[in-house]
Amino acid sequence: MDLAAELGNDAEKGNAPIQARGLIIESTFTNLADVATALANTSLPVRWLLSQKFDSLDKIANIHMPVLIVHGTEDRYVPARFSEQLFEAAQEPKKLILVPGGTHNNSMQIGQPAYSRAIRTLLDTPASLPRVTTQDQPSKNAG
């Protein structure tokens, strides 16, 4: 997420064109404190113990390229709600795929047809500044 945000910031400042076609994130968290709290079975203030934030939720708004977010609905490690929050914070163009029955590591395998279509769409979507909104339209190549 850091690299994509840095590329987006550089492009926005006019320092360099975006050097990526898009960002695909799978089963990721909003920030380290949120995932630590979700996984810790304790009433201790886990957030206060962390020295690093790894705040993807804060950074995703600075990504100026198409974003694909994929998450399995049965992920026991990182709740799918984190991907939903990231999707809400991301700029357009963006797509969220929640894979029914997908766990932390098998969303691509279980959700393969939708995942493949989404990757093709992402690669065909231009990254542009300022922010661009695209409408979800059926793919001409869908089969």
C-alpha positions as protocol buffer text, in pm:
chain_id: "A"
residue {
  index: 1
  type: MET
  ca { x: 0 y: 0 z: 0 }
}
residue {
  index: 2
  type: ASP
  ca { x: 289 y: 236 z: 78 }
}
residue {
  index: 3
  type: LEU
  ca { x: 441 y: 204 z: -268 }
}
residue {
  index: 4
  type: ALA
  ca { x: 108 y: 259 z: -446 }
}
residue {
  index: 5
  type: ALA
  ca { x: 35 y: 567 z: -234 }
}
residue {
  index: 6
  type: GLU
  ca { x: 383 y: 705 z: -303 }
}
residue {
  index: 7
  type: LEU
  ca { x: 340 y: 650 z: -678 }
}
residue {
  index: 8
  type: GLY
  ca { x: 4 y: 825 z: -663 }
}
residue {
  index: 9
  type: ASN
  ca { x: 144 y: 1121 z: -470 }
}
residue {
  index: 10
  type: ASP
  ca { x: 434 y: 1160 z: -714 }
}
residue {
  index: 11
  type: ALA
  ca { x: 195 y: 1156 z: -1010 }
}
residue {
  index: 12
  type: GLU
  ca { x: -39 y: 1405 z: -846 }
}
residue {
  index: 13
  type: LYS
  ca { x: 251 y: 1646 z: -788 }
}
residue {
  index: 14
  type: GLY
  ca { x: 355 y: 1608 z: -1151 }
}
residue {
  index: 15
  type: ASN
  ca { x: 687 y: 1446 z: -1061 }
}
residue {
  index: 16
  type: ALA
  ca { x: 629 y: 1128 z: -1260 }
}
residue {
  index: 17
  type: PRO
  ca { x: 355 y: 939 z: -1439 }
}
residue {
  index: 18
  type: ILE
  ca { x: 206 y: 648 z: -1248 }
}
residue {
  index: 19
  type: GLN
  ca { x: 428 y: 346 z: -1309 }
}
residue {
  index: 20
  type: ALA
  ca { x: 160 y: 86 z: -1236 }
}
residue {
  index: 21
  type: ARG
  ca { x: -162 y: -20 z: -1410 }
}
residue {
  index: 22
  type: GLY
  ca { x: -348 y: -72 z: -1085 }
}
residue {
  index: 23
  type: LEU
  ca { x: -341 y: -208 z: -733 }
}
residue {
  index: 24
  type: ILE
  ca { x: -478 y: -546 z: -629 }
}
residue {
  index: 25
  type: ILE
  ca { x: -508 y: -613 z: -258 }
}
residue {
  index: 26
  type: GLU
  ca { x: -635 y: -936 z: -114 }
}
residue {
  index: 27
  type: SER
  ca { x: -741 y: -1014 z: 242 }
}
residue {
  index: 28
  type: THR
  ca { x: -579 y: -704 z: 383 }
}
residue {
  index: 29
  type: PHE
  ca { x: -643 y: -505 z: 698 }
}
residue {
  index: 30
  type: THR
  ca { x: -732 y: -141 z: 755 }
}
residue {
  index: 31
  type: ASN
  ca { x: -450 y: -89 z: 1004 }
}
residue {
  index: 32
  type: LEU
  ca { x: -241 y: -299 z: 1238 }
}
residue {
  index: 33
  type: ALA
  ca { x: -433 y: -197 z: 1549 }
}
residue {
  index: 34
  type: ASP
  ca { x: -767 y: -307 z: 1399 }
}
residue {
  index: 35
  type: VAL
  ca { x: -640 y: -651 z: 1301 }
}
residue {
  index: 36
  type: ALA
  ca { x: -458 y: -699 z: 1633 }
}
residue {
  index: 37
  type: THR
  ca { x: -777 y: -611 z: 1819 }
}
residue {
  index: 38
  type: ALA
  ca { x: -982 y: -848 z: 1601 }
}
residue {
  index: 39
  type: LEU
  ca { x: -740 y: -1137 z: 1656 }
}
residue {
  index: 40
  type: ALA
  ca { x: -655 y: -1081 z: 2022 }
}
residue {
  index: 41
  type: ASN
  ca { x: -888 y: -1254 z: 2260 }
}
residue {
  index: 42
  type: THR
  ca { x: -822 y: -1010 z: 2540 }
}
residue {
  index: 43
  type: SER
  ca { x: -959 y: -701 z: 2706 }
}
residue {
  index: 44
  type: LEU
  ca { x: -611 y: -543 z: 2711 }
}
residue {
  index: 45
  type: PRO
  ca { x: -570 y: -219 z: 2512 }
}
residue {
  index: 46
  type: VAL
  ca { x: -380 y: -380 z: 2224 }
}
residue {
  index: 47
  type: ARG
  ca { x: -370 y: -51 z: 2028 }
}
residue {
  index: 48
  type: TRP
  ca { x: -155 y: 114 z: 2292 }
}
residue {
  index: 49
  type: LEU
  ca { x: 107 y: -159 z: 2270 }
}
residue {
  index: 50
  type: LEU
  ca { x: 177 y: -114 z: 1899 }
}
residue {
  index: 51
  type: SER
  ca { x: 457 y: 114 z: 1783 }
}
residue {
  index: 52
  type: GLN
  ca { x: 373 y: 84 z: 1410 }
}
residue {
  index: 53
  type: LYS
  ca { x: 40 y: 176 z: 1250 }
}
residue {
  index: 54
  type: PHE
  ca { x: 57 y: 19 z: 902 }
}
residue {
  index: 55
  type: ASP
  ca { x: -246 y: 231 z: 825 }
}
residue {
  index: 56
  type: SER
  ca { x: -380 y: 117 z: 487 }
}
residue {
  index: 57
  type: LEU
  ca { x: -710 y: 296 z: 547 }
}
residue {
  index: 58
  type: ASP
  ca { x: -530 y: 629 z: 568 }
}
residue {
  index: 59
  type: LYS
  ca { x: -316 y: 563 z: 258 }
}
residue {
  index: 60
  type: ILE
  ca { x: -574 y: 420 z: 18 }
}
residue {
  index: 61
  type: ALA
  ca { x: -726 y: 762 z: -53 }
}
residue {
  index: 62
  type: ASN
  ca { x: -390 y: 868 z: -204 }
}
residue {
  index: 63
  type: ILE
  ca { x: -382 y: 590 z: -460 }
}
residue {
  index: 64
  type: HIS
  ca { x: -450 y: 737 z: -803 }
}
residue {
  index: 65
  type: MET
  ca { x: -490 y: 418 z: -1001 }
}
residue {
  index: 66
  type: PRO
  ca { x: -757 y: 150 z: -1041 }
}
residue {
  index: 67
  type: VAL
  ca { x: -800 y: -56 z: -724 }
}
residue {
  index: 68
  type: LEU
  ca { x: -924 y: -414 z: -694 }
}
residue {
  index: 69
  type: ILE
  ca { x: -996 y: -538 z: -342 }
}
residue {
  index: 70
  type: VAL
  ca { x: -1065 y: -910 z: -290 }
}
residue {
  index: 71
  type: HIS
  ca { x: -1157 y: -1081 z: 35 }
}
residue {
  index: 72
  type: GLY
  ca { x: -1296 y: -1419 z: 137 }
}
residue {
  index: 73
  type: THR
  ca { x: -1606 y: -1405 z: 352 }
}
residue {
  index: 74
  type: GLU
  ca { x: -1478 y: -1689 z: 573 }
}
residue {
  index: 75
  type: ASP
  ca { x: -1137 y: -1533 z: 651 }
}
residue {
  index: 76
  type: ARG
  ca { x: -1062 y: -1619 z: 1016 }
}
residue {
  index: 77
  type: TYR
  ca { x: -758 y: -1391 z: 1039 }
}
residue {
  index: 78
  type: VAL
  ca { x: -860 y: -1065 z: 875 }
}
residue {
  index: 79
  type: PRO
  ca { x: -1233 y: -989 z: 881 }
}
residue {
  index: 80
  type: ALA
  ca { x: -1388 y: -906 z: 543 }
}
residue {
  index: 81
  type: ARG
  ca { x: -1530 y: -585 z: 691 }
}
residue {
  index: 82
  type: PHE
  ca { x: -1178 y: -440 z: 670 }
}
residue {
  index: 83
  type: SER
  ca { x: -1182 y: -475 z: 291 }
}
residue {
  index: 84
  type: GLU
  ca { x: -1527 y: -316 z: 283 }
}
residue {
  index: 85
  type: GLN
  ca { x: -1390 y: -18 z: 478 }
}
residue {
  index: 86
  type: LEU
  ca { x: -1091 y: 9 z: 244 }
}
residue {
  index: 87
  type: PHE
  ca { x: -1325 y: 0 z: -55 }
}
residue {
  index: 88
  type: GLU
  ca { x: -1535 y: 284 z: 87 }
}
residue {
  index: 89
  type: ALA
  ca { x: -1221 y: 495 z: 142 }
}
residue {
  index: 90
  type: ALA
  ca { x: -1067 y: 425 z: -201 }
}
residue {
  index: 91
  type: GLN
  ca { x: -1105 y: 655 z: -499 }
}
residue {
  index: 92
  type: GLU
  ca { x: -1275 y: 551 z: -820 }
}
residue {
  index: 93
  type: PRO
  ca { x: -1218 y: 348 z: -1026 }
}
residue {
  index: 94
  type: LYS
  ca { x: -1245 y: 68 z: -772 }
}
residue {
  index: 95
  type: LYS
  ca { x: -1400 y: -275 z: -735 }
}
residue {
  index: 96
  type: LEU
  ca { x: -1464 y: -499 z: -434 }
}
residue {
  index: 97
  type: ILE
  ca { x: -1507 y: -874 z: -468 }
}
residue {
  index: 98
  type: LEU
  ca { x: -1623 y: -1062 z: -159 }
}
residue {
  index: 99
  type: VAL
  ca { x: -1571 y: -1432 z: -228 }
}
residue {
  index: 100
  type: PRO
  ca { x: -1838 y: -1646 z: -58 }
}
residue {
  index: 101
  type: GLY
  ca { x: -1666 y: -1928 z: 132 }
}
residue {
  index: 102
  type: GLY
  ca { x: -1321 y: -1785 z: 65 }
}
residue {
  index: 103
  type: THR
  ca { x: -1068 y: -1798 z: 348 }
}
residue {
  index: 104
  type: HIS
  ca { x: -751 y: -1598 z: 402 }
}
residue {
  index: 105
  type: ASN
  ca { x: -552 y: -1764 z: 124 }
}
residue {
  index: 106
  type: ASN
  ca { x: -791 y: -1917 z: -131 }
}
residue {
  index: 107
  type: SER
  ca { x: -1003 y: -1634 z: -272 }
}
residue {
  index: 108
  type: MET
  ca { x: -839 y: -1655 z: -613 }
}
residue {
  index: 109
  type: GLN
  ca { x: -904 y: -2028 z: -637 }
}
residue {
  index: 110
  type: ILE
  ca { x: -1264 y: -2020 z: -514 }
}
residue {
  index: 111
  type: GLY
  ca { x: -1367 y: -1697 z: -686 }
}
residue {
  index: 112
  type: GLN
  ca { x: -1163 y: -1755 z: -1002 }
}
residue {
  index: 113
  type: PRO
  ca { x: -1413 y: -1650 z: -1272 }
}
residue {
  index: 114
  type: ALA
  ca { x: -1504 y: -1318 z: -1106 }
}
residue {
  index: 115
  type: TYR
  ca { x: -1144 y: -1260 z: -999 }
}
residue {
  index: 116
  type: SER
  ca { x: -1014 y: -1311 z: -1355 }
}
residue {
  index: 117
  type: ARG
  ca { x: -1277 y: -1078 z: -1503 }
}
residue {
  index: 118
  type: ALA
  ca { x: -1196 y: -812 z: -1244 }
}
residue {
  index: 119
  type: ILE
  ca { x: -823 y: -831 z: -1322 }
}
residue {
  index: 120
  type: ARG
  ca { x: -891 y: -794 z: -1695 }
}
residue {
  index: 121
  type: THR
  ca { x: -1113 y: -493 z: -1624 }
}
residue {
  index: 122
  type: LEU
  ca { x: -850 y: -341 z: -1397 }
}
residue {
  index: 123
  type: LEU
  ca { x: -581 y: -376 z: -1663 }
}
residue {
  index: 124
  type: ASP
  ca { x: -809 y: -214 z: -1921 }
}
residue {
  index: 125
  type: THR
  ca { x: -893 y: 83 z: -1693 }
}
residue {
  index: 126
  type: PRO
  ca { x: -670 y: 387 z: -1738 }
}
residue {
  index: 127
  type: ALA
  ca { x: -516 y: 545 z: -1431 }
}
residue {
  index: 128
  type: SER
  ca { x: -568 y: 916 z: -1454 }
}
residue {
  index: 129
  type: LEU
  ca { x: -550 y: 1236 z: -1257 }
}
residue {
  index: 130
  type: PRO
  ca { x: -754 y: 1408 z: -1138 }
}
residue {
  index: 131
  type: ARG
  ca { x: -989 y: 1152 z: -990 }
}
residue {
  index: 132
  type: VAL
  ca { x: -1191 y: 964 z: -1248 }
}
residue {
  index: 133
  type: THR
  ca { x: -1515 y: 779 z: -1186 }
}
residue {
  index: 134
  type: THR
  ca { x: -1617 y: 492 z: -1411 }
}
residue {
  index: 135
  type: GLN
  ca { x: -1947 y: 314 z: -1427 }
}
residue {
  index: 136
  type: ASP
  ca { x: -1959 y: -63 z: -1387 }
}
residue {
  index: 137
  type: GLN
  ca { x: -2049 y: -191 z: -1734 }
}
residue {
  index: 138
  type: PRO
  ca { x: -2062 y: -547 z: -1862 }
}
residue {
  index: 139
  type: SER
  ca { x: -1735 y: -653 z: -2018 }
}
residue {
  index: 140
  type: LYS
  ca { x: -1737 y: -704 z: -2396 }
}
residue {
  index: 141
  type: ASN
  ca { x: -1503 y: -1000 z: -2341 }
}
residue {
  index: 142
  type: ALA
  ca { x: -1718 y: -1171 z: -2075 }
}
residue {
  index: 143
  type: GLY
  ca { x: -1801 y: -1520 z: -2174 }
}
